[in-house]
Structures are given as structure tokens and as C-alpha cells.
Amino acid sequence: MNERQTPQTTDVVLRLEGVSKQYPGTMALKDVNFELYTGAVGVLVGDNRNPTNPP
């Protein structure tokens, strides 16, 4: 019987480096780094409004 390996929270499953996103007149992201780890909850929070359609 094989032993099951438990994923470590130090195991990176997704790495984004130097991500930038620009919309006309707005720099949304500039040189952003993000890592998602096994077993961890990753949350990205930010304003998600269209400036031409205010709340």
C-alpha cells in the first residue's frame, strides 16, 4: 500500500509574475505578482465598476 502524500501549503500551484492590465485611461494592474499555494484560499479583492456605469 502506498502512503498518501499530504500537499504542503508551501507548494505553489499557480505563479503570475509581472502582470499588467490597462484599460483606456486606467492602469488596472501594474507589474503585479501573485502566487497560489496548495491548500490555501486565494482572494483577489478590488473595485469592479465600469466608470461609464456608476452604481
C-alpha positions in Angstrom: 0.0 0.0 0.0 1.4 3.4 -1.0 1.4 6.2 1.6 -0.5 9.3 0.5 1.5 12.5 0.4 -0.1 15.5 2.0 0.2 18.6 -0.1 2.3 21.3 1.7 1.0 24.8 1.8 4.4 25.8 0.5 3.7 24.1 -2.8 3.0 26.8 -5.4 0.3 25.7 -7.9 0.0 29.0 -9.8 2.5 31.8 -10.1 1.9 35.0 -12.0 4.8 37.5 -12.3 4.9 41.0 -13.8 1.2 41.1 -14.8 -0.1 44.4 -16.1 -3.6 45.3 -17.4 -4.5 48.7 -18.8 -7.9 50.0 -20.0 -8.3 53.2 -21.9 -7.3 55.9 -19.4 -6.8 53.5 -16.5 -3.9 51.3 -15.3 -5.8 48.5 -13.5 -2.7 46.4 -12.7 1.0 47.3 -13.0 3.7 44.7 -12.5 1.7 42.6 -10.1 3.0 39.2 -8.7 0.6 36.6 -7.4 1.2 33.1 -6.0 -1.5 30.5 -5.2 -0.5 27.7 -2.8 -1.8 24.2 -2.4 -4.4 24.1 0.4 -4.6 27.9 0.7 -7.5 30.1 -0.1 -6.6 32.9 -2.5 -8.7 36.0 -2.7 -8.3 39.0 -5.0 -10.4 42.0 -4.0 -10.9 45.2 -5.8 -13.3 47.7 -7.3 -15.2 46.1 -10.2 -17.2 49.1 -11.5 -17.4 50.3 -15.0 -16.6 54.1 -14.8 -19.2 54.8 -17.5 -21.8 53.0 -15.5 -21.6 54.1 -11.8 -23.5 52.2 -9.1 
